[in-house]
Amino acid sequence: MLECGMLERDKRALRRGSNILIKQLVVDELLIQSLQADDILTESMAESIMAEQTSQKRSWRLLLLLPKRGPRAFSSFCSALRETEQQHLYDLLTQSPEKDGKDMPVEIIQPEEEPEGNTGRLVMPTAEKKRERCVDSSLPFPTQEEIAAKRGRTHEAMEFSLDADSPINTPVLPCTPDFYLSRCHQSYKMNSSPRGLALVISNVTFDPCAAPDLDPRKGGEVDDEVLRKVFTELDYLVTVHRDLTAQNMRSCIENFCSQPDHRTVDSCVVCLLSHGVDGAIYGTDGQLLQLDWVFKSFDNAHCPLLQNKPKVFFIQACRGEEMDCGVEQIDGPARTCSPCCEQLDAGREGQGDAHCRQRGDIGRPRIKLPQRSDMICGFASLKGTAAMRNTKRGSWFIQELNTALRLQARDTHLSDIMVQVNRRIKEREGYAPGTAHHRCKEMSEFTSSLCKDLYLFPKYQPQY
């Protein structure tokens, strides 16, 4: 039971910053879990906050609860802001008040539903509006991206993103020995150290002569660093290659498949990040690498060292140029809020090299395997549609994958993690007023030929 309410000075700090907090605070699972770990929020409180449909409503509900959760609630909230890399809000709350010692008479205001596209507008005094406008004017506007390969750049298409909006880097939560023992017999063997080899190919800059229609994938460098960090923490040996031609991607994958270390590890991961079309991704030279060739390279015939072992693929690329504008939910809220503007990843049609290899097994009769099995592949977008990427935070798909792996891998198998990623992607919405892609949507998907549950059992090492 909490001792008493929040200290008066801390309440004043929350009141002073309430309007900025409601507009800019990112209330995600990491922040909520941090407050739960400090016993500031109960499970039911956390569920009620995350059940809200918009970011502003989640912030509002949290700010209503905090003053009632005891003298430690303020310091715990400030620590959670730093952990979730919302340093600008931490500074807002911990800075000294006005020199005259007088606080602005501002109360926490509930976002109200408004018709005609004004959902989530904050109702505040005129003086507060002026103060907020002054604060917001200093926020950075990073360089824009093009929507499609040949579409002109406009000032209105400029992307809005907060410096503090960066991928989460909370440590991967560890699996407990009890959980491992309860699941290990029904799932893929996953206790080698390292768990496996991981390959990340990230094409960010394209040859302006060979591929003039393929713009730099600003934010792509964030994605490959995010993947390197999370899979390293998941105990994979990660190799990152950036800006490869189609032929160099092919050679890189062939070399990776032939690594003898695959014999002694329990899995492998392959992440391909580039511009793309349905069924293929671009090299920096504008040539296409067919994904079917990639999968075939890891099948049971061509990569025998990985037979019966899970092979995990993540493809961050467009699968066409169609932009998903979304449809209105009949019984849903009038609008949803998105904390920042998200932009399209370019893509174009093209023909790629469909070169395939064939290999026959020679020897005494053995148990047969299907040509291709034990694979799972996550795609950033649906067939024919474009994928979304933020120039500062990276792509939607990699952001959500990183978050889900860090928070859920300890007790959730990979197929269910991918379902959670799909759910989070479904909720996201582009924010770019005045442009064709305002309120654009994305839908990720995954395919699977896994034959068991795939638990990564992070940070668990069996005792022999």
Backbone hydrogen bonds, N-H to C=O, Kabsch-Sander energy under -0.5 kcal/mol:
donor,donor_aa,acceptor,acceptor_aa,energy
6,M,67,P,-2.3
11,K,7,L,-2.1
12,R,8,E,-2.3
13,A,9,R,-1.8
14,L,10,D,-2.1
15,R,11,K,-2.5
16,R,12,R,-2.8
17,G,13,A,-1.8
18,S,14,L,-0.5
18,S,15,R,-0.9
21,L,17,G,-2.9
22,I,18,S,-2.7
23,K,19,N,-1.5
24,Q,20,I,-2.6
25,L,21,L,-2.8
27,V,25,L,-0.8
28,D,26,V,-1.0
32,I,28,D,-2.2
33,Q,29,E,-2.7
34,S,30,L,-2.0
35,L,31,L,-1.8
36,Q,32,I,-2.2
37,A,33,Q,-2.5
38,D,34,S,-1.1
39,D,36,Q,-2.0
40,I,35,L,-2.7
41,L,35,L,-0.9
46,A,42,T,-2.5
47,E,43,E,-2.4
48,S,44,S,-2.1
49,I,45,M,-2.1
50,M,46,A,-2.5
51,A,47,E,-1.3
52,E,49,I,-1.4
58,R,54,T,-1.9
59,S,55,S,-2.2
60,W,56,Q,-2.6
61,R,57,K,-2.4
62,L,58,R,-2.2
63,L,59,S,-2.5
64,L,60,W,-1.5
65,L,61,R,-1.5
66,L,62,L,-2.3
68,K,65,L,-1.9
69,R,66,L,-2.2
73,A,70,G,-1.3
76,S,72,R,-2.3
77,F,73,A,-2.4
78,C,74,F,-2.5
79,S,75,S,-2.3
80,A,76,S,-2.3
81,L,77,F,-2.0
82,R,78,C,-1.8
83,E,79,S,-2.4
84,T,80,A,-1.8
85,E,82,R,-1.5
86,Q,81,L,-3.2
89,L,86,Q,-1.0
90,Y,86,Q,-1.8
91,D,87,Q,-2.9
92,L,88,H,-1.4
93,L,89,L,-2.0
94,T,90,Y,-1.9
95,Q,91,D,-1.4
101,G,98,E,-1.9
106,V,104,M,-2.5
112,E,121,R,-1.3
118,N,115,P,-0.9
120,G,112,E,-1.2
121,R,112,E,-0.5
121,R,118,N,-1.7
124,M,122,L,-0.7
129,K,125,P,-1.9
130,K,126,T,-2.0
131,R,127,A,-2.0
132,E,128,E,-2.9
133,R,129,K,-2.4
134,C,130,K,-1.9
135,V,131,R,-1.9
136,D,132,E,-3.0
137,S,133,R,-1.7
138,S,135,V,-1.3
139,L,136,D,-1.9
149,A,347,G,-0.5
151,R,148,A,-1.1
157,A,154,T,-0.8
158,M,155,H,-1.6
161,S,140,P,-0.9
165,D,162,L,-1.5
166,S,164,A,-1.9
173,L,406,R,-2.6
175,C,458,P,-2.9
180,Y,176,T,-2.2
181,L,177,P,-2.5
182,S,178,D,-1.6
183,R,179,F,-1.0
183,R,180,Y,-1.0
184,C,180,Y,-2.6
186,Q,183,R,-1.2
187,S,183,R,-0.6
188,Y,453,D,-2.3
195,R,235,D,-3.2
196,G,235,D,-0.7
197,L,267,S,-0.9
198,A,237,L,-2.8
199,L,269,V,-2.6
200,V,239,T,-2.9
201,I,271,C,-2.8
202,S,200,V,-0.5
202,S,241,H,-2.8
203,N,201,I,-0.5
203,N,273,L,-3.1
204,V,202,S,-0.7
207,D,284,T,-2.5
211,A,207,D,-3.0
214,L,211,A,-1.5
215,D,213,D,-0.8
217,R,204,V,-2.9
218,K,216,P,-1.6
220,G,217,R,-2.9
222,V,219,G,-0.6
223,D,219,G,-1.5
224,D,220,G,-2.0
225,E,221,E,-1.3
226,V,222,V,-2.4
227,L,223,D,-2.5
228,R,224,D,-2.1
229,K,225,E,-2.3
230,V,226,V,-2.5
231,F,227,L,-2.3
232,T,228,R,-1.6
233,E,229,K,-2.2
234,L,230,V,-1.3
235,D,232,T,-1.6
236,Y,231,F,-2.2
237,L,196,G,-2.2
238,V,236,Y,-0.9
239,T,198,A,-2.5
241,H,200,V,-3.1
243,D,202,S,-1.9
249,M,245,T,-2.5
250,R,246,A,-2.1
251,S,247,Q,-2.4
252,C,248,N,-2.5
253,I,249,M,-2.5
254,E,250,R,-2.4
255,N,251,S,-2.4
256,F,252,C,-2.2
257,C,253,I,-2.7
258,S,254,E,-1.4
259,Q,256,F,-1.4
262,H,259,Q,-1.5
263,R,260,P,-1.8
264,T,261,D,-1.1
265,V,261,D,-0.7
266,D,195,R,-1.2
267,S,195,R,-0.9
268,C,310,P,-1.5
269,V,197,L,-2.1
270,V,312,V,-2.7
271,C,199,L,-3.1
272,L,314,F,-2.6
273,L,201,I,-2.8
274,S,316,Q,-2.0
276,G,346,A,-0.7
277,V,280,A,-2.2
280,A,277,V,-1.8
281,I,289,L,-2.1
282,Y,275,H,-2.7
283,G,287,Q,-3.2
284,T,244,L,-2.1
286,G,283,G,-1.9
289,L,281,I,-3.1
290,Q,288,L,-0.5
290,Q,353,D,-0.8
291,L,279,G,-2.4
292,D,279,G,-0.6
294,V,290,Q,-1.3
295,F,291,L,-2.6
296,K,292,D,-2.3
297,S,293,W,-2.0
298,F,294,V,-0.7
298,F,295,F,-1.1
299,D,296,K,-1.4
300,N,371,Q,-1.8
301,A,371,Q,-0.6
303,C,299,D,-2.3
306,L,303,C,-1.9
307,Q,304,P,-1.7
309,K,306,L,-1.9
311,K,374,D,-2.4
312,V,268,C,-2.6
312,V,310,P,-0.5
313,F,376,I,-2.7
314,F,270,V,-2.2
315,I,378,G,-3.0
316,Q,272,L,-2.6
316,Q,314,F,-0.6
317,A,315,I,-0.9
319,R,385,T,-2.6
322,E,384,G,-1.7
324,D,322,E,-0.5
324,D,441,K,-0.6
325,C,323,M,-0.9
332,G,329,Q,-1.1
341,C,160,F,-1.7
343,Q,389,R,-1.6
345,D,387,A,-2.7
353,D,288,L,-1.3
354,A,352,G,-0.6
374,D,449,S,-1.9
376,I,311,K,-2.0
377,C,447,T,-2.7
378,G,313,F,-2.8
379,F,377,C,-0.5
379,F,445,E,-3.4
380,A,315,I,-1.9
384,G,319,R,-2.1
385,T,382,L,-2.1
386,A,322,E,-2.1
389,R,343,Q,-3.6
390,N,394,G,-2.1
394,G,390,N,-2.0
396,W,388,M,-1.6
399,Q,395,S,-2.2
400,E,396,W,-2.5
401,L,397,F,-2.5
402,N,398,I,-2.6
403,T,399,Q,-2.2
404,A,400,E,-2.6
405,L,401,L,-2.6
406,R,402,N,-2.1
407,L,403,T,-2.1
408,Q,404,A,-2.9
409,A,404,A,-0.6
409,A,405,L,-1.3
411,D,408,Q,-1.7
412,T,408,Q,-0.9
414,L,454,L,-2.8
416,D,413,H,-0.6
417,I,413,H,-1.9
418,M,414,L,-2.4
419,V,415,S,-1.6
420,Q,416,D,-2.0
421,V,417,I,-2.2
422,N,418,M,-2.4
423,R,419,V,-2.2
424,R,420,Q,-2.2
425,I,421,V,-2.6
426,K,422,N,-2.5
427,E,423,R,-1.2
428,R,424,R,-0.7
428,R,425,I,-1.0
430,G,440,C,-2.7
435,T,432,A,-1.7
438,H,435,T,-1.4
439,R,430,G,-1.5
440,C,437,H,-1.8
441,K,324,D,-3.4
445,E,379,F,-1.8
447,T,377,C,-2.2
449,S,375,M,-3.8
453,D,186,Q,-0.8
455,Y,453,D,-0.7
460,Y,457,F,-1.7
461,Q,459,K,-0.5
464,Y,462,P,-0.7
